[in-house]
């Protein structure tokens, strides 16, 4: 007798647009929903947009979409859009007021934070401040300013061409030292452990999932024996850090509520004492 086929693999709702009443059209036949929608591509026009688990301002923050990033929206209702980020596939609810037409960016922010001015003067009140990795469309130059398609003026040296790669992702992450910890955060105003790793890796041209468990599962090769190196990723249950050298750990964490560099040995001991358990894996980006 022929064996029964294995049951279908359950799709992760964090990175697949699935609800009982609605799902992405490309998932038809793989998941069951009342209806399927192709989605509409939108762009983030705010400085950043919170992506939450529920359509409510006080719902938990899962991640953030940065200025100029794209999202595929499957539903807009009661001031919230349910959609999927193109950057890493994360699904959730964003405020519709933060969204506009999608763009094809030419540049990205290469400093921790930069201001968008209404004209070519640093004395003008800025419209907003956007974070490292945010995208803009530059249409012309005006002295020391790059002028974006929406008329915003950015300090020219705060932008890099969109294809620019910063190969030392550890050095990129180190620039966030002192930034406050924020669960779900991805900006210099607040960032979490996996957001820090994802942001630094992306600047180096390495796409990474959003959450630490997905990063542990999908990034690099397991380090088994041998000396640890700068850039090794250290994972715990629900946490990730980056080694600056074999004895120094860089991570955004809820103990300091900051991005810090500290003794790797001291961090391991404290995490065990505080209930975080032992290191689950050390992975190396090859």
N, C-alpha and C positions, 0 to 999 in steps of 0.2 A: 504494500500500500504506500502510495506517495505521501511524503511528509507534508504537513500543513505549512503554508508560508509563515514566516515570522510575523508577529504583529507589527503594524507600522510604528516607526519611531515617533515618540511624542515630540512635537516641535516646541522650542523654548519661546514662550510668549514675550520674553524680553526683547527678542530679536526677530519675531515674526508677528505680523499684524493679524492677530486672531482674537476675536470675541465671539461669544455664542450667537450674537445677533448680526455680526459683521466681520468680514475678513477680506484681505487683499485678494484681488482677482486671480493673481498668479498662484494662489494656494488652493483654488477650487480643485476638487478631486483628492486633495491631501488632508483637508480639514472640513468639518461640517459647520456651517453657519447659515443663518437665515438668508443672508444675501452677501454678494461679493462685489467689490468696487475696485475699479482700476486705480483710482487715486489721482490727485492733482498735485503737481510739483509747485512748491512755494519756497520762498527764501526768507531768512531771518533779517529783518530790517532794524530791530532793536539792538542795543549793545550786546545783549545775550537774551536767551529765552529759556526759562525753566521748563524742563520736561518732567511732569509729575505722574504719579500712579493713578490718580483719579482727577476728574475735571473739577477741581476745587483749589482755591488759592492756598488753603492750609493742608493740602495733601502732601505726602512725603515727596521730596525732591530726589529723582533717580539720576538725572544728569542735566547738562545744559547744552543748548545749541548756541554757537557763537555767531556773531554778526557775519552775514554773507554766506552762511552755510545753508544747504538745501534740505528740505523735508518733503516727503510725499504724504499729502493729507488725504485721509479716507473719509473723514466726517468733520463738519464744523457745526457746533451746537452750543448755545448758551455761553458764548465768549471763549470757548475752548475748541481747539482742533486736535483730533486724534490722528496721529501720523507716525511716520517712521523716518528717522534721520538717515540721510544718504551716507554720512560719514562712517558710521559703525553699525547701522541697522537697528538702533535702539528704538523702541516703540513706547509711546506714551502721549500725554496730553500737554499741549502748549497753548499759551494765550494767543488768540487770533490777532490781537492788537500788535503782537510782535512780528507778524508775518506779512509779507508783501510778494512782489514778483521775484522769481528766481533770477540769479545773475550768473554770468561766467566770469569768475574773479581773475584778475591779472596779478594781484599782489596779496601778501599776507602780512600781518603785524609781526615784527621780529623782536620787539621789546616787550617787557612785561605788560605794559599798558600805554596807550597813546590816546590823545584827545582828537576829536573831530571838531574842527573850528568852522564857523560859518563863512569865514573869509581868510585871506592871507596875512593874519596877524595873531601872534600868541597872546595879545592883550584882549582879544575878543572872548566873550563868554562861550565856552565850548558847548556843543550840542550834546555830547556824550563822550564817554571814554570806553574804548574797546580793548580787549585783552589779547595777549600773545596767541597767535594762531588764527585770529579772526581774518576774514577775507574781505577785500575791497576791489572795486573796479576802478582803476585809474584811467582817466581819459586825457589828462594833460598835466603839464608842470607849470607852477606859478612861483618862480623864485625858489625858496627853500621848501615849498609845499607841493605835495601831490594832490591834485584835484580829482575827487571821485565822481562817478556818474551822477550821484545824488547831490552834487555841489559841495559836499564836505571837503574841508582842507585838512590834510594830515601832514605832519612833519615828515619830509621826504626820507630822512635817514631812519625813520621808525618802520619803514616798509621794506619788504624784500620781494623780488619776483616770485610768483606762485610756485615755480619749479625749483626754487632754492632749497637745498638740503643742508641741514646742520648735522654733520656726521657724528659728533660726540653727544649722544643723547643724555649722558650723565651730566655733562656741563650744562646742557639745557635745563635739566631738572634742578641743578644746583642754583640756578638763577631764581628759583621760587623759594629758597630758604627764607623763612620769616613770614611767608604768606600764611594767613589763617586757614585752619582746617574747616572745611564745610562738607558735610555729607552730600554727595552728588555734585559737588562743585567742580568747575573746569576753568576757572579764571583766577587772576592774581588777587581778586577780592576774596576768594575762598575756593579751596580745592581739596579733593580727598586722595587717598592713596592710589587707587587705580586710575583716577583722572590725571594725576601727576605722571604716572608711568605712560599712559596712553598719549598724553600731550607731548612728552619728550620724545617718545618713539616716533610719533607721527612727523615731528619736525625733522627727524632723521630719515624720513621716507619709509618707515616701517609701520604698516597699519596694524593696530592692536584692538582687540575687543574692549568694551567699556568696563566690565566688572572683573574683579581679581580672580574669581573662579574660572571665568572664561579665558583670562590671560594665562593662568596656570595650565589650562588644558591645551591651549592653542599656540602659545609662543615658545620658541626656542627648543633646546634639547636639555634633558636633565643632566645636571652636573653630578657625576658619581665618582667620588674620590678626587684626588688631585687638588691643586691649589685653587682657591677662589680668585676671581678676577674682578677688576673694575667693570661695571656694567652687568654683573650677574643679578638676576632678579630673584628675590627671596620671598617665598610665599608661606603664609600661615592660613588658617581657616578664616576667610573673609578679610585678608590683609595682604598687601604686597609692599616691598621696599626695594631699593636699588643700592647695590654696593658701590661706594665711591672708591674703595680699596678693600682688601680682604677683611679689614677690621672696622670699617666705618660704614654705617647704614644711613641712607638718605630716605626719608619717608614723611608723608603727611599722616598725622596720627592723632587719635582722640585723647591721648595722655597729655601731650604738650598743647594740643589744639593748634598746632602750627606745623609747617614743613620744617624739619630739623635734620641735622647731621649729628649722629651720636655713635657711641660704641656699639658695634654689632653684638658683642657678648652681653652688654648690659641690657640692650633692647630685648634679646632673646630671653634672658632671665626674667625681666619684668613682664613680658607678654605671657609667659607660663604662669607666673604668680597671679596675674590679673585674669586668668581663665581663658586666654587665647590659644593655649596649647603650644605644642612644639612646631617647629618648621615642618611644613608638609612637602616642600620641594624647593630646590634651587635650580633655576633654568638659565641657560646661556643663549643669547641671540647669536646665531651662526651666520 
